[in-house]
Amino acid sequence: MTGLTRRTLLKGSALAGAAVAVPAGAAALRQAGLVVFDSRLPESLAFVRTAGAVRTLDLAAEQGAHFATIRSGVPHGKSLEGLTRWSDWVSLRSELESHGWRVTSEQVAAPRQRLLRWSMTRR
């Protein structure tokens, strides 16, 4: 018989937190003009699969062309939503802010993987 360990407790808490967060954010994701994710990261891939978004952008597949895709592919007035690494977020945010986008939310989603859940809209 296995006892309750700290690891088991943390895993259970993480899954429970994700289960609560997904339905709350799913409506916003479905209305987003574009959902940005990285298919190399299991958390980010799960995020986009639950999103039900019409338009998605996989940073792993774009190989550096994601700025052009984002600039040309987001319907006017729509938002950008994403779950990406901190380093990807920094470059995306800088580029998009220079093209009239503003951050509407930003929160750490998975501290160990340095993943951020973020949203942007046009100014």
C-alpha positions in Angstrom: 0.0 0.0 0.0 1.3 3.4 -0.9 0.9 6.4 1.4 0.1 9.9 0.5 3.4 11.6 -0.5 4.2 15.2 -1.1 4.7 14.4 -4.8 1.2 12.7 -5.1 -0.4 15.6 -3.3 1.3 18.2 -5.6 0.3 16.2 -8.8 -3.3 16.0 -7.6 -3.4 19.8 -6.8 -2.0 20.6 -10.2 -4.5 18.5 -12.0 -7.4 19.9 -10.0 -6.2 23.4 -10.7 -6.0 22.8 -14.4 -9.4 21.2 -14.4 -10.9 24.3 -12.8 -9.0 26.8 -15.0 -9.8 25.2 -18.4 -13.6 25.7 -18.4 -13.2 29.3 -17.1 -10.8 30.2 -19.9 -12.3 28.1 -22.7 -14.9 30.7 -23.6 -12.3 33.4 -24.0 -10.1 31.2 -26.1 -12.9 30.3 -28.5 -13.5 34.0 -29.1 -9.9 34.8 -29.6 -8.7 35.8 -33.0 -5.6 33.6 -32.6 -4.3 31.2 -30.0 -0.5 30.9 -29.7 1.1 27.7 -28.4 4.2 25.6 -28.6 3.6 21.9 -29.5 6.9 20.9 -28.0 5.5 21.6 -24.6 2.9 19.2 -23.2 1.1 21.9 -21.2 0.9 24.3 -24.1 -0.3 21.5 -26.4 -3.0 20.5 -23.9 -4.0 24.2 -23.6 -4.7 24.6 -27.3 -6.5 21.3 -27.6 -9.0 22.4 -24.9 -9.3 25.9 -26.4 -11.5 24.9 -29.3 -10.1 28.0 -31.1 -10.6 28.4 -34.9 -7.2 29.9 -35.5 -4.0 28.7 -33.9 -0.3 29.4 -34.2 2.3 26.7 -33.3 5.6 28.5 -32.5 7.4 25.1 -33.0 6.1 24.8 -36.6 6.6 28.5 -37.6 10.4 28.4 -37.3 10.8 32.2 -36.8 8.0 33.3 -39.2 5.5 33.7 -36.4 5.6 37.5 -36.3 4.5 37.8 -39.9 1.8 35.2 -39.3 0.4 37.0 -36.3 0.5 40.4 -38.0 -1.4 39.2 -41.1 -3.6 36.6 -39.5 -5.6 38.2 -36.7 -9.0 39.6 -37.5 -9.4 43.2 -36.5 -10.7 43.8 -33.0 -9.9 40.2 -31.9 -7.6 39.1 -29.1 -4.5 37.0 -29.0 -4.3 34.3 -26.3 -1.3 32.2 -25.5 0.5 29.7 -23.3 4.2 30.0 -24.2 7.7 30.0 -22.6 8.7 33.2 -20.9 11.5 33.7 -23.5 9.0 33.4 -26.4 6.6 35.7 -24.6 9.2 38.4 -24.2 10.0 38.5 -28.0 6.3 38.2 -29.0 5.2 40.9 -26.6 7.9 43.4 -27.7 7.1 42.9 -31.4 3.3 43.0 -31.0 3.4 46.1 -28.7 5.3 47.9 -31.5 2.4 47.1 -33.8 -0.4 48.4 -31.6 -1.2 45.4 -29.4 -1.5 45.8 -25.6 -1.3 43.2 -22.8 -4.6 42.5 -21.1 -3.5 39.7 -18.8 -0.3 37.9 -18.0 0.2 35.2 -15.4 2.6 32.4 -14.6 1.0 29.1 -15.5 3.8 26.7 -14.8 6.7 28.2 -12.9 9.1 25.3 -13.3 8.7 25.3 -17.1 8.6 29.1 -17.1 5.3 29.1 -19.0 3.1 32.2 -19.1 -0.6 32.4 -19.9 -1.2 35.7 -21.6 -3.8 37.8 -23.6 -3.4 40.8 -25.8 -5.9 43.1 -27.7 -5.5 45.9 -30.2 -5.1 49.4 -28.8 
